[in-house]
Structures are given as structure tokens and as C-alpha cells.
Amino acid sequence: MDWPKFAYCYDGSFAGFLTCVFEAYANREEPVCFLTEGDGRVTLWPERTVEADQQKARRVYRSLDRSLGQQGRRLVSYGFLTCLEERELHLWDFLRLGYERGPAVVRDLTDPRVAALDRAVRHLTREAHLFKGFTRFSDQGGVLAGEIEPKNRVLPLLRPHFAARYPGEALALYDRTHREALFCQRGRWAILPLDQFSLAPPEGDELDWRKLWRRFYDTIAIEGRYNPKCRMTQMPKRYWGTMTEFQREEPPAAGAVRPT
């Protein structure tokens, strides 16, 4: 299609992106890049600022099932959570193709527009699966709190797992990479932007539980089968920074003031 080209500026939300899709088709324009506040990029293309509109976003979202099927809708929804560079452009290209060809488009992995998005979503789901086992929580005054450093925005995929696993607990999981946190309590949940988050130093029962976990971790290790390369394959090193078994904190000295 030979539509005039624009740089679309939006708020970075999924609803905002879907609103961009709505406006692009309504105005018969082709987005050549998607800009968000603070990304610092400069473009020579004329810019169009699009405000997120929930009604327009819902119309586009409902069209995904009708035009692309459930698999196509999943690819778009999950694709927006990936760390794929220029993911909005990849999603736009996939949507344009999907609206032309229908649900069968998801199976055409010979098309680079489909293949790139499929790879990115598989990377996202694999990372989320690993974090189900690699995430560690600490008792912070009655709240189970933890931190992760994912490449993708995995909190929406982790939410059903941890909410079901700890149904009676207040839960907070912070994503350091994207500066957002998942909060769950009594069946209610929210994922909110959060610029700063820090766990209090462990003490009391929490410190004892950490020592017990490390002792268990070290005890079940088989010295004769020690294989660092294999361990880093199954448990990549980038996950270690937030895992209890790889940390060695000391209890605060007597009379020390606990940081706030």
C-alpha cells in the first residue's frame, strides 16, 4: 500500500500501540517508526502524536481474533512484551500481513515478518518459564518480595503462576530492567511502574531460612559430577544475581542501624 509515511509517537503502552494501529488504518498512513517519551531518537519523518484510546484499542484487539485467530492474537500480545528491537514495527508488519492473509499467516515461518516475531515470542516464553524456577522471594514484614532482571517483560506471564502458587500471600515482584512491579494479594493483582525498589537486609527468621536453603543447595550437590559449563547452560549466569544460593550476606552487627 502506498500510504504517506509518519513517525508515530505514543505512550509506550499496549493500548497506545493498538490505538496507533487504529489511527494508521483510519488515516491511511504508514508508520515508519514508533517513538516513546524519553527514547531520545530523532527522525526526519513528519510526526504524529497518538493518545491512547481504550475504545479504539479494544476495537483493534477484538479484530485480532476475527482476522488472525487465537494464535495470531497471542503472537501480537506476547510480541509486545518481547525485547525485540523495533518490536512495534515488527508487529505492524505482521498485522498488515495478517489482515491480508488471515489466521494461516502464523504458520508461514518462511516469511521473515512472521519468523522474527515467532522467535522473539519463543524467547519471551522460555525466559518466563525459567523465572518460575529461578525467582527467589524474601519475607519482608509479611510480604513475599523478590527481584528479577529479565530481558523481556515477563511479569504478565509470571503473574498467573505466582498468584496461584501463593494464593494466601501478599506478593511483590520487581523487574529491575523495566522498572515495574507485580503486586498480588487475595486474588487481586496489578503491574505498576516503579522507579525505585530495594529489599531490606535479611535478619531474624529470614536470615535463618536463607542459610538453611544454601545448606540444602550445597548438600545435594554431587562433587564427582561438578560441571560448571553444564550448570551455566541449565542455569544461565545472568540469573544468579537475584538467587539466594549465590549470595552471601552477613547478619547486621549488633547495634547497627537498619537502612530505610
C-alpha positions in Angstrom: 0.0 0.0 0.0 1.3 3.4 -0.9 0.3 5.5 2.1 2.1 8.6 3.4 4.7 7.8 6.0 4.7 9.1 9.5 6.7 8.7 12.8 4.2 7.7 15.4 4.7 9.0 19.0 2.8 7.2 21.7 2.9 6.4 25.5 4.6 3.0 25.2 1.6 1.0 26.4 -0.1 -1.8 24.6 -3.3 0.1 24.4 -1.3 3.0 23.0 0.2 0.8 20.3 -3.2 -0.6 19.3 -4.5 3.0 19.1 -1.7 3.7 16.7 -2.8 0.8 14.6 -6.3 2.1 14.6 -5.2 5.6 13.6 -2.9 4.3 10.9 -5.7 2.5 9.1 -8.2 5.2 9.7 -6.0 7.9 8.3 -4.4 5.6 5.6 -0.9 6.3 6.9 2.1 4.0 7.3 4.2 4.3 10.5 7.9 4.1 9.7 8.9 4.2 13.4 7.3 4.4 16.8 8.7 6.8 19.3 8.0 6.9 23.1 8.7 9.7 25.5 12.3 9.9 26.5 13.8 7.4 24.0 15.9 10.2 22.5 15.6 9.3 18.9 15.3 12.0 16.2 13.5 11.5 12.9 13.1 13.4 9.7 9.7 12.0 9.1 6.6 14.1 10.0 5.5 13.1 13.5 2.0 12.2 14.6 1.3 12.0 18.3 -1.3 9.4 19.2 -3.0 9.5 22.6 -4.0 6.1 24.0 -7.8 5.5 23.5 -9.2 2.4 25.2 -12.2 2.2 23.0 -10.1 2.2 19.8 -7.6 -0.2 21.3 -10.4 -2.6 22.2 -11.7 -2.5 18.6 -8.3 -3.4 17.2 -7.8 -6.1 19.9 -11.2 -7.7 19.0 -10.2 -7.7 15.4 -7.2 -9.8 16.1 -9.3 -12.9 16.9 -11.5 -12.4 13.9 -8.7 -11.7 11.4 -5.7 -13.6 12.8 -7.3 -16.2 15.1 -6.2 -17.0 18.7 -2.7 -17.9 17.7 -2.3 -14.6 15.9 -3.7 -12.6 18.8 -1.3 -14.4 21.1 1.6 -13.6 18.9 0.7 -9.9 18.9 0.0 -9.7 22.6 3.2 -11.5 23.6 5.2 -9.9 20.9 4.7 -6.5 22.5 6.3 -7.9 25.7 9.5 -9.0 24.0 12.9 -7.3 23.8 12.8 -7.5 20.0 14.4 -4.3 18.6 11.8 -2.1 16.9 9.2 -4.5 18.1 6.3 -2.1 17.2 7.5 -2.1 13.5 7.7 -5.9 13.5 4.2 -6.0 15.0 2.9 -3.5 12.4 4.3 -5.5 9.6 2.9 -8.7 11.0 -0.6 -7.2 11.5 -0.6 -5.7 8.0 0.3 -9.2 6.6 -2.2 -10.9 8.9 -5.1 -8.7 7.9 -4.4 -9.6 4.3 -3.9 -13.3 4.7 -5.9 -14.4 7.7 -5.1 -16.9 10.5 -2.9 -19.1 8.4 -0.3 -16.4 8.4 1.1 -17.7 11.8 2.2 -20.9 10.2 4.2 -19.2 7.4 7.6 -19.2 9.2 9.3 -18.8 5.8 8.1 -15.2 5.8 10.7 -13.1 7.8 7.9 -10.9 9.2 6.4 -13.9 10.9 9.6 -15.7 11.7 11.2 -12.7 13.6 8.1 -12.3 15.8 7.8 -16.0 16.4 11.5 -16.2 17.5 11.0 -13.3 19.8 7.9 -14.7 21.5 9.6 -18.1 22.0 12.5 -16.3 23.7 10.0 -14.5 25.9 8.1 -17.6 26.9 11.3 -19.6 27.6 12.6 -16.8 29.8 9.3 -16.6 31.7 9.4 -20.4 32.2 13.0 -20.2 33.7 12.0 -17.4 36.1 9.3 -19.7 37.5 12.1 -21.7 38.9 14.8 -19.1 39.4 12.9 -16.4 41.2 13.6 -16.1 44.9 11.3 -14.4 47.5 12.2 -13.0 50.9 9.8 -12.3 53.8 9.7 -8.5 54.1 7.4 -7.8 57.0 4.8 -10.3 56.0 5.1 -9.6 52.2 6.9 -12.1 49.9 9.2 -9.8 47.9 11.6 -10.6 45.1 13.6 -9.0 42.3 14.4 -10.2 38.8 16.4 -8.8 35.8 14.7 -10.2 32.7 15.4 -9.2 29.1 11.7 -9.3 28.2 8.7 -8.0 30.1 7.9 -11.3 31.8 5.7 -10.1 34.7 2.4 -10.6 32.9 3.4 -14.2 32.1 4.6 -14.9 35.7 1.5 -13.4 37.4 -0.8 -16.4 36.9 1.9 -18.8 38.2 2.9 -17.0 41.3 -0.7 -15.9 42.2 -1.8 -19.5 42.0 1.3 -20.8 43.9 0.9 -18.3 46.8 -2.8 -17.6 46.9 -2.9 -16.6 50.6 0.2 -14.4 50.5 0.9 -10.7 49.8 3.4 -10.8 46.9 5.7 -8.2 45.3 8.0 -9.0 42.4 10.1 -6.2 41.0 11.5 -6.1 37.4 14.8 -4.2 37.6 15.2 -4.0 33.8 11.8 -2.4 33.0 11.3 -0.7 36.4 7.9 -2.2 37.1 6.5 -4.4 39.8 3.9 -7.1 40.1 1.7 -6.9 43.3 -0.7 -9.7 44.3 -2.9 -10.0 47.3 -6.1 -12.0 47.9 -6.9 -12.6 44.3 -6.2 -9.0 43.2 -3.2 -8.0 41.2 -1.6 -5.1 39.4 1.6 -4.4 37.4 2.7 -0.9 38.1 5.7 1.3 37.0 8.1 1.7 39.9 11.4 3.6 39.6 12.9 2.5 42.9 12.7 -0.7 44.8 15.0 -2.2 47.4 14.8 -5.2 49.8 15.6 -4.7 53.4 18.7 -6.7 54.6 17.7 -10.1 55.8 17.5 -10.7 59.5 15.9 -13.0 62.1 13.9 -15.9 60.6 14.5 -14.7 57.1 18.3 -14.9 57.6 17.9 -18.4 59.1 15.8 -19.6 56.2 18.4 -18.4 53.7 21.2 -20.2 55.5 19.0 -23.4 55.5 18.3 -23.1 51.8 22.0 -22.7 51.0 22.9 -25.6 53.2 20.3 -27.8 51.3 21.6 -26.5 48.0 25.2 -27.3 48.9 24.4 -30.7 50.5 22.6 -32.2 47.5 25.5 -31.2 45.1 27.5 -34.3 43.9 31.2 -33.4 43.9 32.0 -36.0 41.3 29.5 -34.6 38.9 30.6 -31.0 39.3 30.3 -29.4 35.8 30.3 -25.6 35.7 29.7 -25.4 32.0 26.6 -27.6 32.2 25.3 -25.6 35.2 25.6 -22.3 33.3 23.8 -23.9 30.4 20.9 -25.0 32.5 21.0 -22.0 34.9 22.5 -19.1 32.9 24.8 -16.8 34.9 22.7 -13.7 34.3 20.1 -15.1 36.7 22.5 -15.6 39.6 22.5 -12.1 40.9 19.0 -12.4 42.4 19.2 -16.0 43.5 19.7 -16.7 47.2 22.0 -19.6 46.8 24.6 -17.4 45.1 24.5 -14.6 47.7 26.5 -14.5 50.9 25.3 -11.7 53.2 26.3 -11.4 56.8 23.8 -10.5 59.6 23.9 -6.9 60.7 26.3 -6.1 63.5 24.9 -5.6 67.0 23.6 -2.1 67.4 23.8 -1.4 63.6 21.1 0.9 62.2 18.9 -0.8 59.6 18.8 1.3 56.4 15.4 2.6 55.3 
